[in-house]
């Protein structure tokens, strides 16, 4: 494989991992509904134990996604994590709250009570999807950073990239479109969370609540998602020519969507699957598999979004402070040797996925109030 092919190959892997991460946010989405759906302690236990059997997959995927992204495109790591660190620190902090909450809420000697730990789960359930959505939105709206690779030769520990303001990532919250995608991902996670619970909790009265909740969260999800898609397809984009020069191009992302058949098909099929899973659940009382349709659709849609910002001569991490500092998969990737070695390691991914599928299946069984009442092995 050529160096260019390796760069494109790793962007595909990043897109797939990003799609899987958004899909696995169903854990966060379900947890954000603990007190809304849980009318009593038994129902809240069902929610926590349903997500408790899957939460480690989300956390692991987040770590793998971040590790793969930063290893294959290290300049993104030094720029985003080093400059916009508040966003990433807040995200990681909420996941620490999640891990602690699952492990300690039912431990003997819990001095702060289950409710406090469940509030932590709700915080993670709301903050994590929103922050990831807002961060991904900056791939389209841009961030204020400056990159100067000549600094690496300075004797005084020169810094290649630096943030152009003192907000260190919180400035992303000043752009309304970052909020729009953040809320779209948040409400999508809540939809997926309700669909997951519908597929895993065998209590008919609880399932009636879940179908209603799917409808409640679908309306704002569609409003925010369609608004963001309309914004992206009509805005000027960050185009990169053959020499690496970055310039603004009208309707750049619409052009990318039409020029990349894989992205177009992935986006359309993904949207149709998400709607199929949602509408089938709302309209048919016996339909409990909407989670899988909507989940696969979410993965395909996110993959298409990553393709739009990474391919066809586009900057995936544009700088609004200095246009020529914008990052592309060509100017921000690891060396050819590093990408080659990592590509051999990536051949193990199918085995990892097979293991995840095995664990998922082994831990998948319908949850009932009776089962939780009769066992001591619960969160």
Phi, psi and omega in degrees: 000139176286167179300318179297319179294322178297318178299315180291323178299317182288332175292326175298315180297320178297318180297317180294315179295322176297319177296317179296322180296314179297320177300316183286354173293359174301331177298311179296319181298316178294320180293329179293347183255010185306312184272343177281317182270328184282101182281338178214178183298323181297318181288324176293324176296322179297318180297310184297320182283332175293313179284332181298335179279355184231350190299328182293333177293320178295313181298317180296318180296322176300315181295317180294317178300311180296317180296316180294318180297312185287331179283322182275332179228072188296334179292332173294321178298309184294330181279308186283307183289325179284329182261310182265048190290337181297320179298313183289323178294320176298318179298311181295324179298320179293329177286330173296316176302319180297310183299316180297319183296315179297320187282331191244352185296331181250010180288148175295139180086011176295110187273341184256356174086155180299322185300320180297315179295326178288330173296322175299319178297321178295319179300312177298320182296331179269313188289317186298307178298321181296314182295320178295317178298317179295321179295317179295326179299330179293345173296336179257324185269337179094163178224161184263093177216163180230132179244129177222096185294341179292342180294339184295339181272355181289143182288334184273050177047058183300145180256125183291313184236147179212154178281142186273001177218179183265008183273339173051052175103332179292344177295342176299334181282355178274353179257120186297330182288335172293322175296320183298312179290326176301314178291326178298315179293322179299310182288330173297317180297324178291321176298311179298323178297316178295319179295322177297313179297322179298328182275347188235347180252121185258068175223112191299318180296325178290324179295328176297318176299319183295319179298320178294320181294324176303314179296316181301317183275338180293321183300305178294327177301312181295320180298312181291318182294312181294324177298317181291318178299316177299319178298312184296316185286347180248355183271163172288140181246172185262097184267148180236126180272184185296336180271354181095002180284134182260135178214164180275138180228129180296137178056033184303315185285332172293317177300318179298317182298320181282334183273346182244092183304324180296317179294318181297312180295316180299318180294311183294314179297319179299314180297318180297318180295320178299313180294323179298313180296321181288308184294322178298322179291318183289321189269340184236114187295336182264002183270113184242004186256015180299335180303318184287321177296310181294324180294312178296320178298321178297316179301312182296321180294316179295321176302315179299320179296318178294323178296322182297323184268346185256330187253176176060043176063057184227143174276123181276342178223082186281148177255126176271349177275325179209104188306323184283354175273355183302144183265139174233169179292343179277317187267359183238005186274168174289176180291164179300320179298314182297315181295325180294312179299315180297328180295323176296319178296325183295344178294345178278350184304315178303325179290322177296317179296322178296322178294317179300317179297321179295313180297318180302312182293321182294328182263002183266112172207151183298136178262133177229161176298323181296316181300314182293329180288336186260359183237151175262352182268082179208161180278000000 
